[in-house]
Amino acid sequence: MDQGGAAPVFSVTAQVDGDQLRVQVTGEVDMATADTMFQTALREPAKQLTLDLRAVTFFDSAAIHAVVRLAQRFPNALTVLPSPQVRRVLDISGLGDQDWLAPA
């Protein structure tokens, strides 16, 4: 069935540029997909990680847990670029003031 070019429910890609890894996530990050996002971020060796969540439409507690684990693995080397939905969930969960969270 043709979905008319609808955005995928979830996708994740990784790009390495020297010591910098950029992981771009699209769609819904939930219990079924959060570990895939986490594992993709660890697949390539990197000193700096940018987690681009600007195209994320849904973000649950499993996704929060994955991001917190990445923050522990990349101390002072993680930048999270949030979508409005991700920003709201992180604000509600008390993580809206973390150093790794880029301003809106």
PDB file as gemmi writes it, atoms N, CA and C in Angstrom:
CRYST1    1.000    1.000    1.000  90.00  90.00  90.00 P 1                      
ATOM      1  N   MET A   1       0.842  -1.183   0.000  1.00  0.00           N  
ATOM      2  CA  MET A   1       0.000   0.000   0.000  1.00  0.00           C  
ATOM      3  C   MET A   1       0.883   1.241   0.000  1.00  0.00           C  
ATOM      4  N   ASP A   2       0.625   2.177  -0.870  1.00  0.00           N  
ATOM      5  CA  ASP A   2       1.391   3.410  -0.969  1.00  0.00           C  
ATOM      6  C   ASP A   2       0.998   4.345   0.174  1.00  0.00           C  
ATOM      7  N   GLN A   3       2.020   4.784   0.908  1.00  0.00           N  
ATOM      8  CA  GLN A   3       1.757   5.680   2.040  1.00  0.00           C  
ATOM      9  C   GLN A   3       1.859   7.142   1.629  1.00  0.00           C  
ATOM     10  N   GLY A   4       1.992   7.394   0.355  1.00  0.00           N  
ATOM     11  CA  GLY A   4       2.008   8.772  -0.116  1.00  0.00           C  
ATOM     12  C   GLY A   4       3.188   9.581   0.385  1.00  0.00           C  
ATOM     13  N   GLY A   5       4.335   8.950   0.568  1.00  0.00           N  
ATOM     14  CA  GLY A   5       5.520   9.677   1.001  1.00  0.00           C  
ATOM     15  C   GLY A   5       5.510  10.030   2.477  1.00  0.00           C  
ATOM     16  N   ALA A   6       4.736   9.330   3.264  1.00  0.00           N  
ATOM     17  CA  ALA A   6       4.685   9.598   4.698  1.00  0.00           C  
ATOM     18  C   ALA A   6       6.058   9.354   5.325  1.00  0.00           C  
ATOM     19  N   ALA A   7       6.379  10.135   6.327  1.00  0.00           N  
ATOM     20  CA  ALA A   7       7.654   9.990   7.029  1.00  0.00           C  
ATOM     21  C   ALA A   7       7.707   8.623   7.711  1.00  0.00           C  
ATOM     22  N   PRO A   8       8.891   8.027   7.784  1.00  0.00           N  
ATOM     23  CA  PRO A   8       8.990   6.731   8.455  1.00  0.00           C  
ATOM     24  C   PRO A   8       8.668   6.867   9.938  1.00  0.00           C  
ATOM     25  N   VAL A   9       8.199   5.764  10.525  1.00  0.00           N  
ATOM     26  CA  VAL A   9       7.883   5.769  11.948  1.00  0.00           C  
ATOM     27  C   VAL A   9       9.162   5.947  12.758  1.00  0.00           C  
ATOM     28  N   PHE A  10      10.279   5.378  12.272  1.00  0.00           N  
ATOM     29  CA  PHE A  10      11.565   5.533  12.954  1.00  0.00           C  
ATOM     30  C   PHE A  10      12.687   5.282  11.969  1.00  0.00           C  
ATOM     31  N   SER A  11      13.702   6.121  12.028  1.00  0.00           N  
ATOM     32  CA  SER A  11      14.945   5.856  11.313  1.00  0.00           C  
ATOM     33  C   SER A  11      16.076   6.523  12.066  1.00  0.00           C  
ATOM     34  N   VAL A  12      17.271   5.954  11.903  1.00  0.00           N  
ATOM     35  CA  VAL A  12      18.451   6.515  12.547  1.00  0.00           C  
ATOM     36  C   VAL A  12      19.635   6.327  11.614  1.00  0.00           C  
ATOM     37  N   THR A  13      20.435   7.382  11.473  1.00  0.00           N  
ATOM     38  CA  THR A  13      21.639   7.321  10.662  1.00  0.00           C  
ATOM     39  C   THR A  13      22.797   7.907  11.459  1.00  0.00           C  
ATOM     40  N   ALA A  14      23.996   7.495  11.098  1.00  0.00           N  
ATOM     41  CA  ALA A  14      25.192   7.997  11.783  1.00  0.00           C  
ATOM     42  C   ALA A  14      26.209   8.442  10.746  1.00  0.00           C  
ATOM     43  N   GLN A  15      26.849   9.575  11.012  1.00  0.00           N  
ATOM     44  CA  GLN A  15      27.906  10.093  10.157  1.00  0.00           C  
ATOM     45  C   GLN A  15      29.107  10.422  11.036  1.00  0.00           C  
ATOM     46  N   VAL A  16      30.273   9.964  10.613  1.00  0.00           N  
ATOM     47  CA  VAL A  16      31.509  10.220  11.336  1.00  0.00           C  
ATOM     48  C   VAL A  16      32.303  11.276  10.584  1.00  0.00           C  
ATOM     49  N   ASP A  17      32.818  12.248  11.330  1.00  0.00           N  
ATOM     50  CA  ASP A  17      33.703  13.265  10.776  1.00  0.00           C  
ATOM     51  C   ASP A  17      34.849  13.437  11.761  1.00  0.00           C  
ATOM     52  N   GLY A  18      35.931  12.700  11.553  1.00  0.00           N  
ATOM     53  CA  GLY A  18      37.046  12.716  12.489  1.00  0.00           C  
ATOM     54  C   GLY A  18      36.627  12.098  13.811  1.00  0.00           C  
ATOM     55  N   ASP A  19      36.763  12.860  14.895  1.00  0.00           N  
ATOM     56  CA  ASP A  19      36.374  12.390  16.226  1.00  0.00           C  
ATOM     57  C   ASP A  19      34.924  12.721  16.562  1.00  0.00           C  
ATOM     58  N   GLN A  20      34.223  13.329  15.604  1.00  0.00           N  
ATOM     59  CA  GLN A  20      32.832  13.758  15.817  1.00  0.00           C  
ATOM     60  C   GLN A  20      31.877  12.762  15.170  1.00  0.00           C  
ATOM     61  N   LEU A  21      30.880  12.323  15.928  1.00  0.00           N  
ATOM     62  CA  LEU A  21      29.827  11.452  15.414  1.00  0.00           C  
ATOM     63  C   LEU A  21      28.509  12.204  15.508  1.00  0.00           C  
ATOM     64  N   ARG A  22      27.779  12.201  14.395  1.00  0.00           N  
ATOM     65  CA  ARG A  22      26.455  12.825  14.372  1.00  0.00           C  
ATOM     66  C   ARG A  22      25.438  11.724  14.104  1.00  0.00           C  
ATOM     67  N   VAL A  23      24.506  11.558  15.039  1.00  0.00           N  
ATOM     68  CA  VAL A  23      23.439  10.569  14.907  1.00  0.00           C  
ATOM     69  C   VAL A  23      22.144  11.335  14.701  1.00  0.00           C  
ATOM     70  N   GLN A  24      21.493  11.080  13.565  1.00  0.00           N  
ATOM     71  CA  GLN A  24      20.252  11.766  13.244  1.00  0.00           C  
ATOM     72  C   GLN A  24      19.095  10.779  13.363  1.00  0.00           C  
ATOM     73  N   VAL A  25      18.099  11.175  14.143  1.00  0.00           N  
ATOM     74  CA  VAL A  25      16.960  10.310  14.427  1.00  0.00           C  
ATOM     75  C   VAL A  25      15.691  10.975  13.901  1.00  0.00           C  
ATOM     76  N   THR A  26      14.847  10.160  13.288  1.00  0.00           N  
ATOM     77  CA  THR A  26      13.582  10.636  12.735  1.00  0.00           C  
ATOM     78  C   THR A  26      12.448   9.770  13.252  1.00  0.00           C  
ATOM     79  N   GLY A  27      11.329  10.391  13.566  1.00  0.00           N  
ATOM     80  CA  GLY A  27      10.123   9.648  13.928  1.00  0.00           C  
ATOM     81  C   GLY A  27       9.968   9.430  15.415  1.00  0.00           C  
ATOM     82  N   GLU A  28       9.522   8.228  15.775  1.00  0.00           N  
ATOM     83  CA  GLU A  28       9.158   7.909  17.150  1.00  0.00           C  
ATOM     84  C   GLU A  28      10.277   7.137  17.847  1.00  0.00           C  
ATOM     85  N   VAL A  29      10.721   7.662  18.995  1.00  0.00           N  
ATOM     86  CA  VAL A  29      11.710   6.955  19.810  1.00  0.00           C  
ATOM     87  C   VAL A  29      10.977   6.477  21.056  1.00  0.00           C  
ATOM     88  N   ASP A  30      10.826   5.154  21.141  1.00  0.00           N  
ATOM     89  CA  ASP A  30      10.065   4.559  22.230  1.00  0.00           C  
ATOM     90  C   ASP A  30      10.734   3.266  22.672  1.00  0.00           C  
ATOM     91  N   MET A  31      10.021   2.469  23.431  1.00  0.00           N  
ATOM     92  CA  MET A  31      10.578   1.226  23.963  1.00  0.00           C  
ATOM     93  C   MET A  31      11.104   0.318  22.848  1.00  0.00           C  
ATOM     94  N   ALA A  32      10.476   0.343  21.694  1.00  0.00           N  
ATOM     95  CA  ALA A  32      10.875  -0.530  20.590  1.00  0.00           C  
ATOM     96  C   ALA A  32      12.086  -0.009  19.818  1.00  0.00           C  
ATOM     97  N   THR A  33      12.371   1.303  19.893  1.00  0.00           N  
ATOM     98  CA  THR A  33      13.419   1.885  19.053  1.00  0.00           C  
ATOM     99  C   THR A  33      14.554   2.563  19.817  1.00  0.00           C  
ATOM    100  N   ALA A  34      14.361   2.825  21.094  1.00  0.00           N  
ATOM    101  CA  ALA A  34      15.360   3.575  21.867  1.00  0.00           C  
ATOM    102  C   ALA A  34      16.719   2.871  21.893  1.00  0.00           C  
ATOM    103  N   ASP A  35      16.711   1.544  22.015  1.00  0.00           N  
ATOM    104  CA  ASP A  35      17.986   0.832  22.063  1.00  0.00           C  
ATOM    105  C   ASP A  35      18.710   0.895  20.716  1.00  0.00           C  
ATOM    106  N   THR A  36      17.973   0.905  19.631  1.00  0.00           N  
ATOM    107  CA  THR A  36      18.593   1.053  18.309  1.00  0.00           C  
ATOM    108  C   THR A  36      19.285   2.405  18.209  1.00  0.00           C  
ATOM    109  N   MET A  37      18.639   3.459  18.698  1.00  0.00           N  
ATOM    110  CA  MET A  37      19.270   4.783  18.720  1.00  0.00           C  
ATOM    111  C   MET A  37      20.543   4.740  19.560  1.00  0.00           C  
ATOM    112  N   PHE A  38      20.461   4.140  20.742  1.00  0.00           N  
ATOM    113  CA  PHE A  38      21.595   4.051  21.655  1.00  0.00           C  
ATOM    114  C   PHE A  38      22.752   3.278  21.011  1.00  0.00           C  
ATOM    115  N   GLN A  39      22.457   2.113  20.459  1.00  0.00           N  
ATOM    116  CA  GLN A  39      23.496   1.271  19.858  1.00  0.00           C  
ATOM    117  C   GLN A  39      24.127   1.942  18.634  1.00  0.00           C  
ATOM    118  N   THR A  40      23.339   2.663  17.857  1.00  0.00           N  
ATOM    119  CA  THR A  40      23.881   3.383  16.704  1.00  0.00           C  
ATOM    120  C   THR A  40      24.882   4.430  17.156  1.00  0.00           C  
ATOM    121  N   ALA A  41      24.600   5.088  18.257  1.00  0.00           N  
ATOM    122  CA  ALA A  41      25.506   6.114  18.789  1.00  0.00           C  
ATOM    123  C   ALA A  41      26.815   5.516  19.292  1.00  0.00           C  
ATOM    124  N   LEU A  42      26.813   4.233  19.633  1.00  0.00           N  
ATOM    125  CA  LEU A  42      28.024   3.583  20.141  1.00  0.00           C  
ATOM    126  C   LEU A  42      28.768   2.793  19.072  1.00  0.00           C  
ATOM    127  N   ARG A  43      28.194   2.654  17.906  1.00  0.00           N  
ATOM    128  CA  ARG A  43      28.754   1.804  16.857  1.00  0.00           C  
ATOM    129  C   ARG A  43      30.124   2.288  16.366  1.00  0.00           C  
ATOM    130  N   GLU A  44      30.291   3.590  16.248  1.00  0.00           N  
ATOM    131  CA  GLU A  44      31.541   4.160  15.753  1.00  0.00           C  
ATOM    132  C   GLU A  44      32.292   4.830  16.902  1.00  0.00           C  
ATOM    133  N   PRO A  45      33.616   4.661  16.962  1.00  0.00           N  
ATOM    134  CA  PRO A  45      34.372   5.351  18.016  1.00  0.00           C  
ATOM    135  C   PRO A  45      34.349   6.868  17.772  1.00  0.00           C  
ATOM    136  N   ALA A  46      34.082   7.610  18.810  1.00  0.00           N  
ATOM    137  CA  ALA A  46      34.020   9.071  18.692  1.00  0.00           C  
ATOM    138  C   ALA A  46      34.310   9.702  20.041  1.00  0.00           C  
ATOM    139  N   LYS A  47      34.871  10.905  19.986  1.00  0.00           N  
ATOM    140  CA  LYS A  47      35.105  11.666  21.214  1.00  0.00           C  
ATOM    141  C   LYS A  47      33.967  12.643  21.483  1.00  0.00           C  
ATOM    142  N   GLN A  48      33.297  13.072  20.419  1.00  0.00           N  
ATOM    143  CA  GLN A  48      32.177  14.008  20.526  1.00  0.00           C  
ATOM    144  C   GLN A  48      30.971  13.392  19.838  1.00  0.00           C  
ATOM    145  N   LEU A  49      29.797  13.503  20.466  1.00  0.00           N  
ATOM    146  CA  LEU A  49      28.564  12.974  19.901  1.00  0.00           C  
ATOM    147  C   LEU A  49      27.513  14.071  19.827  1.00  0.00           C  
ATOM    148  N   THR A  50      26.954  14.250  18.644  1.00  0.00           N  
ATOM    149  CA  THR A  50      25.792  15.108  18.469  1.00  0.00           C  
ATOM    150  C   THR A  50      24.616  14.202  18.153  1.00  0.00           C  
ATOM    151  N   LEU A  51      23.602  14.281  18.985  1.00  0.00           N  
ATOM    152  CA  LEU A  51      22.380  13.500  18.808  1.00  0.00           C  
ATOM    153  C   LEU A  51      21.311  14.459  18.293  1.00  0.00           C  
ATOM    154  N   ASP A  52      21.018  14.346  17.003  1.00  0.00           N  
ATOM    155  CA  ASP A  52      20.076  15.250  16.351  1.00  0.00           C  
ATOM    156  C   ASP A  52      18.679  14.641  16.418  1.00  0.00           C  
ATOM    157  N   LEU A  53      17.869  15.200  17.301  1.00  0.00           N  
ATOM    158  CA  LEU A  53      16.503  14.708  17.520  1.00  0.00           C  
ATOM    159  C   LEU A  53      15.465  15.692  16.984  1.00  0.00           C  
ATOM    160  N   ARG A  54      15.882  16.601  16.122  1.00  0.00           N  
ATOM    161  CA  ARG A  54      14.974  17.643  15.646  1.00  0.00           C  
ATOM    162  C   ARG A  54      13.824  17.111  14.804  1.00  0.00           C  
ATOM    163  N   ALA A  55      13.940  15.885  14.291  1.00  0.00           N  
ATOM    164  CA  ALA A  55      12.856  15.293  13.497  1.00  0.00           C  
ATOM    165  C   ALA A  55      12.100  14.213  14.278  1.00  0.00           C  
ATOM    166  N   VAL A  56      12.296  14.181  15.593  1.00  0.00           N  
ATOM    167  CA  VAL A  56      11.612  13.199  16.437  1.00  0.00           C  
ATOM    168  C   VAL A  56      10.220  13.720  16.789  1.00  0.00           C  
ATOM    169  N   THR A  57       9.224  12.856  16.604  1.00  0.00           N  
ATOM    170  CA  THR A  57       7.830  13.244  16.837  1.00  0.00           C  
ATOM    171  C   THR A  57       7.252  12.665  18.118  1.00  0.00           C  
ATOM    172  N   PHE A  58       7.911  11.645  18.676  1.00  0.00           N  
ATOM    173  CA  PHE A  58       7.448  11.016  19.915  1.00  0.00           C  
ATOM    174  C   PHE A  58       8.672  10.563  20.690  1.00  0.00           C  
ATOM    175  N   PHE A  59       8.664  10.755  22.015  1.00  0.00           N  
ATOM    176  CA  PHE A  59       9.833  10.495  22.851  1.00  0.00           C  
ATOM    177  C   PHE A  59       9.326  10.050  24.211  1.00  0.00           C  
ATOM    178  N   ASP A  60       9.609   8.783  24.586  1.00  0.00           N  
ATOM    179  CA  ASP A  60       9.066   8.274  25.844  1.00  0.00           C  
ATOM    180  C   ASP A  60      10.167   8.026  26.875  1.00  0.00           C  
ATOM    181  N   SER A  61       9.815   7.355  27.963  1.00  0.00           N  
ATOM    182  CA  SER A  61      10.772   7.140  29.054  1.00  0.00           C  
ATOM    183  C   SER A  61      11.952   6.269  28.630  1.00  0.00           C  
ATOM    184  N   ALA A  62      11.740   5.330  27.725  1.00  0.00           N  
ATOM    185  CA  ALA A  62      12.862   4.520  27.223  1.00  0.00           C  
ATOM    186  C   ALA A  62      13.839   5.392  26.452  1.00  0.00           C  
ATOM    187  N   ALA A  63      13.320   6.353  25.712  1.00  0.00           N  
ATOM    188  CA  ALA A  63      14.168   7.297  24.975  1.00  0.00           C  
ATOM    189  C   ALA A  63      14.950   8.185  25.942  1.00  0.00           C  
ATOM    190  N   ILE A  64      14.284   8.653  26.991  1.00  0.00           N  
ATOM    191  CA  ILE A  64      14.968   9.457  28.013  1.00  0.00           C  
ATOM    192  C   ILE A  64      16.114   8.649  28.610  1.00  0.00           C  
ATOM    193  N   HIS A  65      15.849   7.410  28.960  1.00  0.00           N  
ATOM    194  CA  HIS A  65      16.865   6.544  29.556  1.00  0.00           C  
ATOM    195  C   HIS A  65      18.057   6.377  28.609  1.00  0.00           C  
ATOM    196  N   ALA A  66      17.793   6.184  27.326  1.00  0.00           N  
ATOM    197  CA  ALA A  66      18.879   6.038  26.352  1.00  0.00           C  
ATOM    198  C   ALA A  66      19.737   7.300  26.282  1.00  0.00           C  
ATOM    199  N   VAL A  67      19.102   8.467  26.297  1.00  0.00           N  
ATOM    200  CA  VAL A  67      19.855   9.724  26.237  1.00  0.00           C  
ATOM    201  C   VAL A  67      20.683   9.922  27.511  1.00  0.00           C  
ATOM    202  N   VAL A  68      20.113   9.603  28.659  1.00  0.00           N  
ATOM    203  CA  VAL A  68      20.860   9.729  29.923  1.00  0.00           C  
ATOM    204  C   VAL A  68      22.066   8.791  29.905  1.00  0.00           C  
ATOM    205  N   ARG A  69      21.888   7.578  29.388  1.00  0.00           N  
ATOM    206  CA  ARG A  69      23.017   6.643  29.277  1.00  0.00           C  
ATOM    207  C   ARG A  69      24.092   7.176  28.334  1.00  0.00           C  
ATOM    208  N   LEU A  70      23.687   7.813  27.240  1.00  0.00           N  
ATOM    209  CA  LEU A  70      24.662   8.413  26.326  1.00  0.00           C  
ATOM    210  C   LEU A  70      25.394   9.571  26.998  1.00  0.00           C  
ATOM    211  N   ALA A  71      24.686  10.347  27.803  1.00  0.00           N  
ATOM    212  CA  ALA A  71      25.325  11.440  28.537  1.00  0.00           C  
ATOM    213  C   ALA A  71      26.383  10.898  29.494  1.00  0.00           C  
ATOM    214  N   GLN A  72      26.129   9.742  30.077  1.00  0.00           N  
ATOM    215  CA  GLN A  72      27.115   9.121  30.970  1.00  0.00           C  
ATOM    216  C   GLN A  72      28.313   8.594  30.180  1.00  0.00           C  
ATOM    217  N   ARG A  73      28.083   8.080  28.995  1.00  0.00           N  
ATOM    218  CA  ARG A  73      29.166   7.539  28.158  1.00  0.00           C  
ATOM    219  C   ARG A  73      30.002   8.633  27.508  1.00  0.00           C  
ATOM    220  N   PHE A  74      29.403   9.793  27.291  1.00  0.00           N  
ATOM    221  CA  PHE A  74      30.070  10.929  26.649  1.00  0.00           C  
ATOM    222  C   PHE A  74      30.031  12.147  27.569  1.00  0.00           C  
ATOM    223  N   PRO A  75      30.683  12.059  28.745  1.00  0.00           N  
ATOM    224  CA  PRO A  75      30.639  13.207  29.664  1.00  0.00           C  
ATOM    225  C   PRO A  75      31.298  14.436  29.027  1.00  0.00           C  
ATOM    226  N   ASN A  76      30.601  15.544  29.076  1.00  0.00           N  
ATOM    227  CA  ASN A  76      31.072  16.811  28.502  1.00  0.00           C  
ATOM    228  C   ASN A  76      31.361  16.704  27.007  1.00  0.00           C  
ATOM    229  N   ALA A  77      30.793  15.718  26.330  1.00  0.00           N  
ATOM    230  CA  ALA A  77      31.054  15.529  24.899  1.00  0.00           C  
ATOM    231  C   ALA A  77      29.784  15.190  24.124  1.00  0.00           C  
ATOM    232  N   LEU A  78      28.623  15.392  24.741  1.00  0.00           N  
ATOM    233  CA  LEU A  78      27.341  15.110  24.096  1.00  0.00           C  
ATOM    234  C   LEU A  78      26.584  16.408  23.891  1.00  0.00           C  
ATOM    235  N   THR A  79      26.018  16.552  22.685  1.00  0.00           N  
ATOM    236  CA  THR A  79      25.098  17.644  22.394  1.00  0.00           C  
ATOM    237  C   THR A  79      23.820  17.034  21.845  1.00  0.00           C  
ATOM    238  N   VAL A  80      22.698  17.380  22.450  1.00  0.00           N  
ATOM    239  CA  VAL A  80      21.395  16.906  21.986  1.00  0.00           C  
ATOM    240  C   VAL A  80      20.653  18.086  21.374  1.00  0.00           C  
ATOM    241  N   LEU A  81      20.258  17.919  20.112  1.00  0.00           N  
ATOM    242  CA  LEU A  81      19.474  18.933  19.408  1.00  0.00           C  
ATOM    243  C   LEU A  81      18.023  18.449  19.429  1.00  0.00           C  
ATOM    244  N   PRO A  82      17.166  19.039  20.269  1.00  0.00           N  
ATOM    245  CA  PRO A  82      15.814  18.500  20.455  1.00  0.00           C  
ATOM    246  C   PRO A  82      14.780  19.072  19.497  1.00  0.00           C  
ATOM    247  N   SER A  83      13.763  18.268  19.199  1.00  0.00           N  
ATOM    248  CA  SER A  83      12.558  18.781  18.553  1.00  0.00           C  
ATOM    249  C   SER A  83      11.725  19.431  19.662  1.00  0.00           C  
ATOM    250  N   PRO A  84      10.690  20.173  19.312  1.00  0.00           N  
ATOM    251  CA  PRO A  84       9.818  20.732  20.363  1.00  0.00           C  
ATOM    252  C   PRO A  84       9.226  19.642  21.270  1.00  0.00           C  
ATOM    253  N   GLN A  85       8.873  18.484  20.694  1.00  0.00           N  
ATOM    254  CA  GLN A  85       8.308  17.398  21.491  1.00  0.00           C  
ATOM    255  C   GLN A  85       9.349  16.843  22.461  1.00  0.00           C  
ATOM    256  N   VAL A  86      10.569  16.657  21.981  1.00  0.00           N  
ATOM    257  CA  VAL A  86      11.640  16.151  22.847  1.00  0.00           C  
ATOM    258  C   VAL A  86      11.931  17.156  23.947  1.00  0.00           C  
ATOM    259  N   ARG A  87      12.017  18.425  23.605  1.00  0.00           N  
ATOM    260  CA  ARG A  87      12.274  19.484  24.606  1.00  0.00           C  
ATOM    261  C   ARG A  87      11.205  19.431  25.691  1.00  0.00           C  
ATOM    262  N   ARG A  88       9.955  19.309  25.303  1.00  0.00           N  
ATOM    263  CA  ARG A  88       8.854  19.282  26.278  1.00  0.00           C  
ATOM    264  C   ARG A  88       8.982  18.087  27.212  1.00  0.00           C  
ATOM    265  N   VAL A  89       9.252  16.907  26.659  1.00  0.00           N  
ATOM    266  CA  VAL A  89       9.387  15.708  27.488  1.00  0.00           C  
ATOM    267  C   VAL A  89      10.572  15.857  28.448  1.00  0.00           C  
ATOM    268  N   LEU A  90      11.691  16.369  27.965  1.00  0.00           N  
ATOM    269  CA  LEU A  90      12.860  16.542  28.840  1.00  0.00           C  
ATOM    270  C   LEU A  90      12.596  17.601  29.909  1.00  0.00           C  
ATOM    271  N   ASP A  91      11.887  18.668  29.554  1.00  0.00           N  
ATOM    272  CA  ASP A  91      11.520  19.683  30.552  1.00  0.00           C  
ATOM    273  C   ASP A  91      10.630  19.074  31.635  1.00  0.00           C  
ATOM    274  N   ILE A  92       9.620  18.336  31.225  1.00  0.00           N  
ATOM    275  CA  ILE A  92       8.689  17.721  32.175  1.00  0.00           C  
ATOM    276  C   ILE A  92       9.417  16.721  33.079  1.00  0.00           C  
ATOM    277  N   SER A  93      10.385  16.013  32.520  1.00  0.00           N  
ATOM    278  CA  SER A  93      11.104  14.997  33.293  1.00  0.00           C  
ATOM    279  C   SER A  93      12.196  15.582  34.188  1.00  0.00           C  
ATOM    280  N   GLY A  94      12.391  16.896  34.125  1.00  0.00           N  
ATOM    281  CA  GLY A  94      13.390  17.539  34.971  1.00  0.00           C  
ATOM    282  C   GLY A  94      14.779  17.589  34.357  1.00  0.00           C  
ATOM    283  N   LEU A  95      14.899  17.264  33.086  1.00  0.00           N  
ATOM    284  CA  LEU A  95      16.205  17.252  32.424  1.00  0.00           C  
ATOM    285  C   LEU A  95      16.408  18.431  31.474  1.00  0.00           C  
ATOM    286  N   GLY A  96      15.508  19.383  31.509  1.00  0.00           N  
ATOM    287  CA  GLY A  96      15.561  20.510  30.585  1.00  0.00           C  
ATOM    288  C   GLY A  96      16.722  21.452  30.786  1.00  0.00           C  
ATOM    289  N   ASP A  97      17.439  21.330  31.903  1.00  0.00           N  
ATOM    290  CA  ASP A  97      18.554  22.245  32.161  1.00  0.00           C  
ATOM    291  C   ASP A  97      19.923  21.571  32.057  1.00  0.00           C  
ATOM    292  N   GLN A  98      19.967  20.397  31.445  1.00  0.00           N  
ATOM    293  CA  GLN A  98      21.227  19.675  31.323  1.00  0.00           C  
ATOM    294  C   GLN A  98      22.174  20.400  30.359  1.00  0.00           C  
ATOM    295  N   ASP A  99      23.472  20.340  30.646  1.00  0.00           N  
ATOM    296  CA  ASP A  99      24.467  20.983  29.794  1.00  0.00           C  
ATOM    297  C   ASP A  99      24.470  20.422  28.379  1.00  0.00           C  
ATOM    298  N   TRP A 100      24.108  19.153  28.225  1.00  0.00           N  
ATOM    299  CA  TRP A 100      24.153  18.521  26.921  1.00  0.00           C  
ATOM    300  C   TRP A 100      22.969  18.898  26.022  1.00  0.00           C  
ATOM    301  N   LEU A 101      21.955  19.543  26.583  1.00  0.00           N  
ATOM    302  CA  LEU A 101      20.761  19.901  25.813  1.00  0.00           C  
ATOM    303  C   LEU A 101      20.948  21.278  25.185  1.00  0.00           C  
ATOM    304  N   ALA A 102      20.934  21.311  23.848  1.00  0.00           N  
ATOM    305  CA  ALA A 102      21.097  22.591  23.135  1.00  0.00           C  
ATOM    306  C   ALA A 102      19.876  23.467  23.353  1.00  0.00           C  
ATOM    307  N   PRO A 103      20.077  24.788  23.364  1.00  0.00           N  
ATOM    308  CA  PRO A 103      18.934  25.689  23.531  1.00  0.00           C  
ATOM    309  C   PRO A 103      17.973  25.574  22.350  1.00  0.00           C  
ATOM    310  N   ALA A 104      16.729  25.911  22.610  1.00  0.00           N  
ATOM    311  CA  ALA A 104      15.695  25.816  21.570  1.00  0.00           C  
ATOM    312  C   ALA A 104      15.939  26.831  20.462  1.00  0.00           C  
TER     313      ALA A 104                                                      
END                                                                             
